[in-house]
Every structure is written in structure tokens, then in C-alpha cells.
Amino acid sequence: MSNFAPTEVSPQQLARIAELGPLYAQSSSAPASWQENLDSMEYEGALRSIAQHPDETLSLYIHIPFCPGRCLYCACNTTVTHDTAWIDRYLEAMDQEMALVAEHLQGQHDVLQLHLAGGTPNYLNDAQLTRLTEIIERRFRVIPDTDLSIECDPRRASAGQLDLLHALGYRRITLGVQDLNPQVQRAIGRLQSIDLIRDVYAMARETGFDAIGFDLIYGLPEQTEASFQDTLDAIVDLAPDRISCFGYARTTASGTHQYAIDAHRLPSASERQGLFHRAVNTLTGAGYAWIGLDAFALDTDELAIAQEEGRLRRNCIGYTGIETDHMLGFGSAAIGDVGGFCVQNEVDINTWEARVRGGELPVARGHRVGDRDRRRRDAIEHMICNLELPAEIAAGCLDDEYARLASYASDGLVQVEPDRLRITSSGRYFLRTLCSEHGAYFEWDRSRWHFSRSL
């Protein structure tokens, strides 16, 4: 069912979806249950505990918060700068932060996954990209099979930069496309022609990246089904390995620049769902498997293969076929999950840097995952990866949530079976709402979108 999309969804059904479906990433940046002003000693304890298990594996999330300019739709934690020296100081502080963490881990754990996000990671110049990669490899055990990936702004990419990234070991690249319509691009303050996207995509293919992904956004100002269809058709013609299609979230409380977007020019809730439905039908019709919430992948891509083999996972980076025991976050606002202890670094760059230079782990808040949280995490992962929820996962502490999910059967969103709930083909469009029945942990999953996907 992962690559199946209904050929028709009625206007009434779309309206019902819009009524029930909360906007993704429109929550606060962290669950209310998180402990603010976290004592870094608690995080140190979590690190020391996993040092006792050298066979456990790591994912690394590296947050580069800098951008040359701000796109009006962006809801991420970014800083606009043209000061190369500031970026150099940031990398120096990141080296110190990694040294602090690596000291507690004793250098015994294989890194299976490394992801650079932001901000605009490829805003770094060649020397800085090389320095950052060398820092990581010096502090952690990056092995030949480590999956290295980076998010890139195509406007900052060049043939030389792509060659460098490939030489440094990056094999997956994601390009921020968003929308190809010039009117939409003007409304969001981000101009990039289809010719530019084609050229960068062709250079990336020629360079030899294993997987090239595109990010799209629906629900943008001036976007119509007809204009978005043109974007989708152009993307399908290029045939990237992966496509992510996110809904625009208006979060003016944390990003006042979004006020520059005229709210009256935004699609309505039902129109938003119509745009996403069009994306689903177009992409699945072109041979992409629909992965969980908002991802699509060709049959030859690792995500589609992982889903077919039942090993698809989701972490704070996104969907992955790689399972690791812990995720470490580095840089301002970075998030991690270490030994069942969710943490977030200081958001303000200067505060983050000051704590690092003072020899202190720069965590700002955290949440110790209890049994109920683990059940919620497992429940959400089953739902967004396998489109089902086994009753045994919900048994006991999640009985109430399970019952609420079962009540959606009357809307045709779930199918109740003796030992599980299955998400129906129509229910896939409500998947965010169904997951939010397990709200506490879903908040954690959603929080990552405040710190990435600005490209």
C-alpha cells in the first residue's frame, strides 16, 4: 500500500482532511514536558552510559545555521551573514564541542550516518567544507560504509563544489527546489530558474552521487493546482531518486520575516490538501513509492527498498534505511537522542559558542524518555513507516490513544483488525492527525523541522 494513491478524493473528503489535519511543524520547538535549563551533567551521564557499550552505533546530525539571505517561507533556525570569519569561528567551536562529546564516548562507536543540514551547509566555502569533514573524521569513527549526506541550495552549487563534496565522501545530496513557478518564487523571495535546477541536477548526476533528492513545498502563496502541476511535471521529467513534499507552515511567532508573505495569498486549508493530493497522484503515477508522511522514492532508491523489506526507520534526520542506536547533534539548536535522552543545544549561536569555549556541553533542554514515551515512539514509527499499529505496542499505557485511533474507522481512515489497526488509503492523507494522537513524542519528531529544511 506504500505506493498506492487513491485516484479520486472527493471535495468533501478533502474538506474533512483539512478540518482534522493539523499543520505540520506548527507547534512549539519542543514539547512542554522538556526540562529547560538542563544541567549538562545529565547529558554527560547519558554519554558515559553508552561508552560502556562499544558495539552500539551512531548517527551524527550537524547543524550549519548560516545563510547568505533569508527566504520568506523559512521557519528554521538560521542566521544571515556574509562574515567568513564568523563561520570559521563556528567551525572551531564545533570542533571543541565534538571533542567534549568524543572524550566521554572514548572513540569506540562506529558512525553509520552523517547528515549536514541548516541553514545552508553548502554556503561554506571549499576550505570550510573540507575542514568540517576532517573535524568529524578526526573526532569520530567514520567507516567506509558511513552514509554521508548534505542539504544544498542549488543557487550556491557549482561543478567544483559538487566534485569536492563527492571527493570528501558525500554520496547523497538534497536540493531545495520548493516551487518552479516564477510568481510563487517572487512571493517567497527565492528566485531560481528551471534551467538552474536542470544544470545543477545534471552536474550532480555527472559527479556520481548515489542519490539525489529534491525538496518541494505545497501551500505557498500564489500556488495553484495548475501551477504546482507544472512544477511536478518538470520534477518528474528530471527523475530525482527522492522527493520530499512538505506543507508550508506559517510560524510568524518565531519568524517575523514571514509577515512579508501576504496571508491572503495563501491557499485555503482545503486547497492545500488538494495540492498535496495532486502531488501524490502525480508522483505515484510516475513510479515513485509514497513513503510515510511526505516522502517519495523511486523503486531503485534505498528508502523504497527498505520499506519493501520492512526495515524503514525514521529518526530526527528523516526517513532512513539505516538503524543506529544513538543520534548526536552538533552545532547551535542541534537535536539529539542519546540513550533515550532527547536533548537540544542552545539555539542562540553566541550562547552556544560561549558554553563550548568554557568547556561545557551546550545543551539547553532535554527530556528523559520513559516507558510511555518509548511506546509512543514505537507507535508513531510503525504508523509512519509501516502504515499500521500493532495492538501489542499500545497495550497498557497507550490504550486510550489506541481507542481514539480506532474511532477514526467511522471516517474510513483506519481499519480495525483483531491484532492491529491499519491505515487505509484515504487515511494516509490524515497520517499527521493520526500520529498526533500520540502527541508528546510526535512533538519531538516535529521539532526537527524548525532546525532544518530551510534550503
C-alpha positions as a Python dict, from the first residue, in 0.01 Angstrom:
ca = {
    (1, 'M'): (0, 0, 0),
    (2, 'S'): (301, 230, 34),
    (3, 'N'): (298, 329, -332),
    (4, 'F'): (-79, 331, -375),
    (5, 'A'): (-273, 655, -403),
    (6, 'P'): (-649, 692, -450),
    (7, 'T'): (-726, 815, -799),
    (8, 'E'): (-1006, 1036, -664),
    (9, 'V'): (-1064, 1213, -336),
    (10, 'S'): (-1392, 1398, -317),
    (11, 'P'): (-1413, 1768, -223),
    (12, 'Q'): (-1596, 1657, 90),
    (13, 'Q'): (-1312, 1424, 184),
    (14, 'L'): (-1053, 1696, 120),
    (15, 'A'): (-1254, 1932, 339),
    (16, 'R'): (-1265, 1670, 613),
    (17, 'I'): (-888, 1624, 587),
    (18, 'A'): (-837, 1999, 615),
    (19, 'E'): (-1066, 2008, 919),
    (20, 'L'): (-885, 1730, 1105),
    (21, 'G'): (-528, 1772, 990),
    (22, 'P'): (-303, 1998, 1198),
    (23, 'L'): (-31, 2188, 1017),
    (24, 'Y'): (296, 2003, 1035),
    (25, 'A'): (568, 2187, 1232),
    (26, 'Q'): (328, 2448, 1366),
    (27, 'S'): (393, 2351, 1725),
    (28, 'S'): (645, 2493, 1968),
    (29, 'S'): (1005, 2393, 1911),
    (30, 'A'): (998, 2140, 2192),
    (31, 'P'): (738, 1953, 2396),
    (32, 'A'): (614, 2121, 2711),
    (33, 'S'): (742, 1825, 2914),
    (34, 'W'): (1103, 1908, 2830),
    (35, 'Q'): (1326, 2028, 3110),
    (36, 'E'): (1454, 2379, 3045),
    (37, 'N'): (1797, 2498, 3163),
    (38, 'L'): (1918, 2141, 3159),
    (39, 'D'): (2225, 2060, 3368),
    (40, 'S'): (2486, 1941, 3119),
    (41, 'M'): (2596, 1683, 3375),
    (42, 'E'): (2282, 1485, 3292),
    (43, 'Y'): (2381, 1471, 2927),
    (44, 'E'): (2735, 1374, 3024),
    (45, 'G'): (2590, 1085, 3222),
    (46, 'A'): (2396, 967, 2916),
    (47, 'L'): (2712, 979, 2706),
    (48, 'R'): (2914, 788, 2965),
    (49, 'S'): (2646, 522, 2980),
    (50, 'I'): (2669, 443, 2609),
    (51, 'A'): (3050, 443, 2630),
    (52, 'Q'): (3006, 116, 2818),
    (53, 'H'): (2858, -41, 2502),
    (54, 'P'): (3117, -5, 2222),
    (55, 'D'): (2914, -215, 1979),
    (56, 'E'): (2635, 44, 1969),
    (57, 'T'): (2630, 269, 1663),
    (58, 'L'): (2586, 641, 1600),
    (59, 'S'): (2419, 888, 1367),
    (60, 'L'): (2555, 1243, 1356),
    (61, 'Y'): (2339, 1548, 1283),
    (62, 'I'): (2546, 1860, 1204),
    (63, 'H'): (2362, 2192, 1206),
    (64, 'I'): (2508, 2477, 998),
    (65, 'P'): (2284, 2778, 1072),
    (66, 'F'): (2424, 3027, 820),
    (67, 'C'): (2256, 3155, 503),
    (68, 'P'): (2351, 3430, 255),
    (69, 'G'): (1990, 3557, 264),
    (70, 'R'): (1657, 3467, 419),
    (71, 'C'): (1375, 3307, 223),
    (72, 'L'): (1039, 3441, 335),
    (73, 'Y'): (882, 3099, 392),
    (74, 'C'): (1166, 2975, 614),
    (75, 'A'): (1068, 2859, 964),
    (76, 'C'): (1413, 2732, 1053),
    (77, 'N'): (1679, 2848, 1293),
    (78, 'T'): (1908, 3039, 1060),
    (79, 'T'): (2138, 3341, 1067),
    (80, 'V'): (2212, 3561, 767),
    (81, 'T'): (2578, 3656, 746),
    (82, 'H'): (2849, 3738, 494),
    (83, 'D'): (3125, 3718, 754),
    (84, 'T'): (3350, 3427, 660),
    (85, 'A'): (3548, 3470, 980),
    (86, 'W'): (3233, 3411, 1187),
    (87, 'I'): (3175, 3081, 1009),
    (88, 'D'): (3538, 2986, 1076),
    (89, 'R'): (3488, 3057, 1448),
    (90, 'Y'): (3171, 2846, 1442),
    (91, 'L'): (3363, 2551, 1296),
    (92, 'E'): (3634, 2596, 1558),
    (93, 'A'): (3372, 2585, 1833),
    (94, 'M'): (3209, 2281, 1673),
    (95, 'D'): (3546, 2106, 1683),
    (96, 'Q'): (3559, 2179, 2055),
    (97, 'E'): (3204, 2053, 2108),
    (98, 'M'): (3284, 1729, 1925),
    (99, 'A'): (3599, 1689, 2133),
    (100, 'L'): (3394, 1721, 2454),
    (101, 'V'): (3148, 1455, 2339),
    (102, 'A'): (3413, 1223, 2195),
    (103, 'E'): (3602, 1233, 2525),
    (104, 'H'): (3301, 1082, 2704),
    (105, 'L'): (3244, 822, 2430),
    (106, 'Q'): (3609, 715, 2420),
    (107, 'G'): (3605, 682, 2039),
    (108, 'Q'): (3465, 330, 2032),
    (109, 'H'): (3148, 365, 1825),
    (110, 'D'): (3102, 332, 1450),
    (111, 'V'): (2922, 620, 1277),
    (112, 'L'): (2674, 477, 1028),
    (113, 'Q'): (2503, 800, 926),
    (114, 'L'): (2620, 1163, 894),
    (115, 'H'): (2391, 1444, 784),
    (116, 'L'): (2470, 1813, 725),
    (117, 'A'): (2167, 2042, 742),
    (118, 'G'): (2089, 2405, 819),
    (119, 'G'): (2073, 2681, 722),
    (120, 'T'): (2273, 2634, 406),
    (121, 'P'): (2557, 2384, 452),
    (122, 'N'): (2692, 2445, 102),
    (123, 'Y'): (2722, 2815, 186),
    (124, 'L'): (3054, 2709, 337),
    (125, 'N'): (3346, 2759, 103),
    (126, 'D'): (3564, 2471, -14),
    (127, 'A'): (3818, 2513, 265),
    (128, 'Q'): (3543, 2521, 529),
    (129, 'L'): (3365, 2215, 389),
    (130, 'T'): (3695, 2028, 389),
    (131, 'R'): (3778, 2145, 741),
    (132, 'L'): (3439, 2043, 877),
    (133, 'T'): (3462, 1694, 727),
    (134, 'E'): (3815, 1649, 860),
    (135, 'I'): (3700, 1759, 1208),
    (136, 'I'): (3427, 1496, 1207),
    (137, 'E'): (3660, 1222, 1087),
    (138, 'R'): (3919, 1314, 1347),
    (139, 'R'): (3673, 1304, 1637),
    (140, 'F'): (3460, 1004, 1537),
    (141, 'R'): (3495, 667, 1373),
    (142, 'V'): (3364, 728, 1023),
    (143, 'I'): (3386, 396, 839),
    (144, 'P'): (3389, 325, 462),
    (145, 'D'): (3017, 237, 466),
    (146, 'T'): (2907, 550, 655),
    (147, 'D'): (2617, 722, 477),
    (148, 'L'): (2722, 1086, 427),
    (149, 'S'): (2452, 1327, 311),
    (150, 'I'): (2414, 1703, 276),
    (151, 'E'): (2135, 1951, 204),
    (152, 'C'): (2226, 2208, -62),
    (153, 'D'): (2091, 2529, -206),
    (154, 'P'): (2119, 2485, -584),
    (155, 'R'): (2190, 2858, -619),
    (156, 'R'): (2514, 2807, -424),
    (157, 'A'): (2622, 2487, -600),
    (158, 'S'): (2889, 2462, -867),
    (159, 'A'): (3060, 2179, -1052),
    (160, 'G'): (3373, 2231, -844),
    (161, 'Q'): (3182, 2224, -514),
    (162, 'L'): (2994, 1908, -611),
    (163, 'D'): (3322, 1741, -709),
    (164, 'L'): (3468, 1838, -372),
    (165, 'L'): (3171, 1704, -176),
    (166, 'H'): (3190, 1376, -364),
    (167, 'A'): (3564, 1355, -302),
    (168, 'L'): (3501, 1416, 70),
    (169, 'G'): (3274, 1112, 75),
    (170, 'Y'): (2924, 1259, 48),
    (171, 'R'): (2708, 1028, -159),
    (172, 'R'): (2358, 1170, -109),
    (173, 'I'): (2259, 1527, -183),
    (174, 'T'): (1926, 1705, -139),
    (175, 'L'): (1847, 2018, -340),
    (176, 'G'): (1599, 2278, -217),
    (177, 'V'): (1367, 2334, -512),
    (178, 'Q'): (1040, 2430, -332),
    (179, 'D'): (848, 2550, -643),
    (180, 'L'): (941, 2636, -1001),
    (181, 'N'): (673, 2894, -1078),
    (182, 'P'): (828, 3246, -1106),
    (183, 'Q'): (524, 3413, -946),
    (184, 'V'): (541, 3181, -645),
    (185, 'Q'): (918, 3230, -623),
    (186, 'R'): (881, 3608, -614),
    (187, 'A'): (621, 3577, -338),
    (188, 'I'): (858, 3373, -120),
    (189, 'G'): (1174, 3571, -201),
    (190, 'R'): (1358, 3288, -370),
    (191, 'L'): (1428, 3308, -743),
    (192, 'Q'): (1581, 3006, -917),
    (193, 'S'): (1500, 2910, -1273),
    (194, 'I'): (1419, 2565, -1402),
    (195, 'D'): (1734, 2592, -1616),
    (196, 'L'): (1943, 2638, -1299),
    (197, 'I'): (1782, 2334, -1137),
    (198, 'R'): (1840, 2125, -1450),
    (199, 'D'): (2205, 2232, -1470),
    (200, 'V'): (2281, 2158, -1104),
    (201, 'Y'): (2096, 1827, -1122),
    (202, 'A'): (2291, 1728, -1434),
    (203, 'M'): (2621, 1823, -1267),
    (204, 'A'): (2530, 1615, -961),
    (205, 'R'): (2447, 1317, -1181),
    (206, 'E'): (2771, 1354, -1373),
    (207, 'T'): (2964, 1382, -1047),
    (208, 'G'): (2831, 1042, -944),
    (209, 'F'): (2620, 1093, -632),
    (210, 'D'): (2439, 774, -536),
    (211, 'A'): (2111, 953, -464),
    (212, 'I'): (1981, 1299, -549),
    (213, 'G'): (1674, 1433, -373),
    (214, 'F'): (1451, 1736, -424),
    (215, 'D'): (1254, 1923, -158),
    (216, 'L'): (916, 2069, -261),
    (217, 'I'): (672, 2280, -58),
    (218, 'Y'): (297, 2299, -109),
    (219, 'G'): (67, 2565, 34),
    (220, 'L'): (285, 2859, -74),
    (221, 'P'): (144, 3199, -173),
    (222, 'E'): (20, 3226, -532),
    (223, 'Q'): (37, 2848, -568),
    (224, 'T'): (-248, 2688, -763),
    (225, 'E'): (-311, 2330, -864),
    (226, 'A'): (-228, 2419, -1224),
    (227, 'S'): (100, 2593, -1138),
    (228, 'F'): (201, 2320, -895),
    (229, 'Q'): (124, 2059, -1158),
    (230, 'D'): (374, 2230, -1389),
    (231, 'T'): (637, 2206, -1114),
    (232, 'L'): (557, 1840, -1053),
    (233, 'D'): (574, 1758, -1424),
    (234, 'A'): (915, 1926, -1453),
    (235, 'I'): (1045, 1738, -1149),
    (236, 'V'): (918, 1403, -1278),
    (237, 'D'): (1091, 1473, -1609),
    (238, 'L'): (1424, 1508, -1424),
    (239, 'A'): (1360, 1189, -1222),
    (240, 'P'): (1545, 1253, -893),
    (241, 'D'): (1581, 948, -670),
    (242, 'R'): (1383, 1104, -384),
    (243, 'I'): (1129, 1382, -347),
    (244, 'S'): (1006, 1529, -20),
    (245, 'C'): (687, 1733, -32),
    (246, 'F'): (628, 1944, 281),
    (247, 'G'): (342, 2174, 372),
    (248, 'Y'): (426, 2541, 429),
    (249, 'A'): (387, 2627, 797),
    (250, 'R'): (326, 2990, 888),
    (251, 'T'): (511, 3043, 1216),
    (252, 'T'): (532, 3421, 1244),
    (253, 'A'): (578, 3399, 1622),
    (254, 'S'): (927, 3259, 1573),
    (255, 'G'): (1000, 3414, 1233),
    (256, 'T'): (868, 3767, 1185),
    (257, 'H'): (1009, 3773, 831),
    (258, 'Q'): (714, 3553, 735),
    (259, 'Y'): (490, 3857, 773),
    (260, 'A'): (631, 3961, 434),
    (261, 'I'): (416, 3685, 286),
    (262, 'D'): (60, 3807, 236),
    (263, 'A'): (-156, 3559, 426),
    (264, 'H'): (-447, 3641, 195),
    (265, 'R'): (-248, 3495, -96),
    (266, 'L'): (-207, 3158, 71),
    (267, 'P'): (-417, 2859, -40),
    (268, 'S'): (-702, 2765, 191),
    (269, 'A'): (-679, 2453, 405),
    (270, 'S'): (-881, 2251, 156),
    (271, 'E'): (-677, 2391, -135),
    (272, 'R'): (-357, 2287, 45),
    (273, 'Q'): (-483, 1932, 68),
    (274, 'G'): (-578, 1946, -299),
    (275, 'L'): (-220, 2044, -383),
    (276, 'F'): (-80, 1754, -182),
    (277, 'H'): (-329, 1512, -335),
    (278, 'R'): (-213, 1625, -677),
    (279, 'A'): (148, 1564, -574),
    (280, 'V'): (66, 1214, -451),
    (281, 'N'): (-118, 1117, -767),
    (282, 'T'): (144, 1266, -999),
    (283, 'L'): (445, 1117, -824),
    (284, 'T'): (299, 771, -763),
    (285, 'G'): (174, 770, -1120),
    (286, 'A'): (532, 834, -1231),
    (287, 'G'): (659, 529, -1043),
    (288, 'Y'): (755, 677, -706),
    (289, 'A'): (669, 490, -390),
    (290, 'W'): (487, 706, -134),
    (291, 'I'): (694, 679, 184),
    (292, 'G'): (505, 754, 503),
    (293, 'L'): (411, 1115, 558),
    (294, 'D'): (561, 1320, 281),
    (295, 'A'): (845, 1137, 106),
    (296, 'F'): (856, 967, -234),
    (297, 'A'): (1128, 743, -375),
    (298, 'L'): (1200, 552, -694),
    (299, 'D'): (1190, 173, -666),
    (300, 'T'): (1568, 164, -702),
    (301, 'D'): (1622, 400, -408),
    (302, 'E'): (1731, 275, -65),
    (303, 'L'): (1417, 416, 102),
    (304, 'A'): (1183, 221, -124),
    (305, 'I'): (1392, -92, -82),
    (306, 'A'): (1399, -50, 296),
    (307, 'Q'): (1021, -7, 304),
    (308, 'E'): (971, -316, 90),
    (309, 'E'): (1200, -517, 318),
    (310, 'G'): (1033, -389, 635),
    (311, 'R'): (1339, -207, 772),
    (312, 'L'): (1235, 152, 707),
    (313, 'R'): (1302, 373, 1008),
    (314, 'R'): (1255, 737, 1100),
    (315, 'N'): (1481, 949, 1314),
    (316, 'C'): (1539, 1320, 1364),
    (317, 'I'): (1700, 1339, 1020),
    (318, 'G'): (1401, 1183, 847),
    (319, 'Y'): (1326, 852, 681),
    (320, 'T'): (1618, 614, 659),
    (321, 'G'): (1701, 253, 595),
    (322, 'I'): (1987, 275, 844),
    (323, 'E'): (1922, 179, 1204),
    (324, 'T'): (2154, 323, 1469),
    (325, 'D'): (2141, 317, 1847),
    (326, 'H'): (2202, 686, 1916),
    (327, 'M'): (2195, 1022, 1741),
    (328, 'L'): (2435, 1302, 1835),
    (329, 'G'): (2358, 1662, 1741),
    (330, 'F'): (2629, 1926, 1697),
    (331, 'G'): (2603, 2300, 1648),
    (332, 'S'): (2360, 2563, 1771),
    (333, 'A'): (2000, 2437, 1802),
    (334, 'A'): (2103, 2083, 1707),
    (335, 'I'): (1897, 1799, 1849),
    (336, 'G'): (1999, 1450, 1952),
    (337, 'D'): (1872, 1129, 2106),
    (338, 'V'): (2127, 959, 2329),
    (339, 'G'): (2042, 657, 2538),
    (340, 'G'): (1674, 753, 2549),
    (341, 'F'): (1762, 1110, 2649),
    (342, 'C'): (1640, 1370, 2397),
    (343, 'V'): (1841, 1694, 2402),
    (344, 'Q'): (1860, 2024, 2218),
    (345, 'N'): (2158, 2257, 2210),
    (346, 'E'): (2146, 2629, 2282),
    (347, 'V'): (1965, 2800, 1994),
    (348, 'D'): (2150, 3131, 2013),
    (349, 'I'): (2487, 3094, 1838),
    (350, 'N'): (2676, 3319, 2077),
    (351, 'T'): (2539, 3139, 2384),
    (352, 'W'): (2617, 2802, 2230),
    (353, 'E'): (2972, 2912, 2145),
    (354, 'A'): (3037, 3062, 2490),
    (355, 'R'): (2938, 2742, 2665),
    (356, 'V'): (3153, 2530, 2436),
    (357, 'R'): (3456, 2752, 2480),
    (358, 'G'): (3400, 2729, 2854),
    (359, 'G'): (3443, 2353, 2830),
    (360, 'E'): (3073, 2281, 2881),
    (361, 'L'): (2837, 2071, 2672),
    (362, 'P'): (2598, 2334, 2527),
    (363, 'V'): (2266, 2154, 2586),
    (364, 'A'): (1976, 2387, 2667),
    (365, 'R'): (1689, 2149, 2730),
    (366, 'G'): (1620, 1779, 2747),
    (367, 'H'): (1367, 1509, 2808),
    (368, 'R'): (1427, 1167, 2959),
    (369, 'V'): (1224, 918, 2756),
    (370, 'G'): (1018, 696, 2984),
    (371, 'D'): (834, 377, 2905),
    (372, 'R'): (525, 565, 2787),
    (373, 'D'): (737, 784, 2557),
    (374, 'R'): (910, 479, 2413),
    (375, 'R'): (574, 322, 2341),
    (376, 'R'): (464, 642, 2168),
    (377, 'R'): (784, 650, 1965),
    (378, 'D'): (737, 289, 1856),
    (379, 'A'): (370, 353, 1778),
    (380, 'I'): (446, 654, 1560),
    (381, 'E'): (731, 479, 1382),
    (382, 'H'): (508, 183, 1296),
    (383, 'M'): (239, 415, 1168),
    (384, 'I'): (458, 638, 953),
    (385, 'C'): (680, 357, 825),
    (386, 'N'): (454, 52, 810),
    (387, 'L'): (109, 218, 797),
    (388, 'E'): (-17, 8, 1084),
    (389, 'L'): (-16, -5, 1463),
    (390, 'P'): (9, -348, 1628),
    (391, 'A'): (-214, -372, 1935),
    (392, 'E'): (73, -514, 2142),
    (393, 'I'): (264, -186, 2114),
    (394, 'A'): (-27, 13, 2254),
    (395, 'A'): (-124, -243, 2517),
    (396, 'G'): (-136, -96, 2866),
    (397, 'C'): (-18, 263, 2880),
    (398, 'L'): (-146, 363, 2532),
    (399, 'D'): (-489, 203, 2549),
    (400, 'D'): (-665, 541, 2540),
    (401, 'E'): (-470, 656, 2232),
    (402, 'Y'): (-540, 324, 2062),
    (403, 'A'): (-911, 366, 2127),
    (404, 'R'): (-908, 720, 1986),
    (405, 'L'): (-732, 594, 1674),
    (406, 'A'): (-987, 315, 1635),
    (407, 'S'): (-1265, 575, 1642),
    (408, 'Y'): (-1139, 707, 1307),
    (409, 'A'): (-1271, 387, 1149),
    (410, 'S'): (-1606, 563, 1109),
    (411, 'D'): (-1432, 816, 883),
    (412, 'G'): (-1272, 538, 682),
    (413, 'L'): (-922, 636, 794),
    (414, 'V'): (-828, 315, 974),
    (415, 'Q'): (-930, -47, 952),
    (416, 'V'): (-964, -225, 1286),
    (417, 'E'): (-834, -582, 1288),
    (418, 'P'): (-809, -822, 1583),
    (419, 'D'): (-439, -755, 1643),
    (420, 'R'): (-374, -418, 1481),
    (421, 'L'): (-502, -101, 1320),
    (422, 'R'): (-421, -49, 955),
    (423, 'I'): (-412, 292, 787),
    (424, 'T'): (-643, 294, 486),
    (425, 'S'): (-557, 451, 151),
    (426, 'S'): (-771, 753, 242),
    (427, 'G'): (-627, 755, 593),
    (428, 'R'): (-281, 819, 453),
    (429, 'Y'): (-384, 1179, 393),
    (430, 'F'): (-470, 1204, 764),
    (431, 'L'): (-148, 1042, 884),
    (432, 'R'): (-28, 1354, 1065),
    (433, 'T'): (-352, 1372, 1259),
    (434, 'L'): (-342, 1003, 1345),
    (435, 'C'): (16, 1033, 1470),
    (436, 'S'): (-70, 1338, 1678),
    (437, 'E'): (-293, 1118, 1893),
    (438, 'H'): (43, 1023, 2044),
    (439, 'G'): (114, 1393, 2086),
    (440, 'A'): (405, 1402, 2331),
    (441, 'Y'): (650, 1214, 2114),
    (442, 'F'): (511, 1347, 1788),
    (443, 'E'): (607, 1693, 1914),
    (444, 'W'): (967, 1572, 1931),
    (445, 'D'): (953, 1442, 1576),
    (446, 'R'): (804, 1767, 1453),
    (447, 'S'): (1056, 1988, 1629),
    (448, 'R'): (1336, 1899, 1389),
    (449, 'W'): (1168, 2097, 1111),
    (450, 'H'): (1244, 2415, 1300),
    (451, 'F'): (1613, 2346, 1258),
    (452, 'S'): (1642, 2218, 902),
    (453, 'R'): (1479, 2226, 560),
    (454, 'S'): (1542, 2594, 502),
    (455, 'L'): (1705, 2522, 171),
}
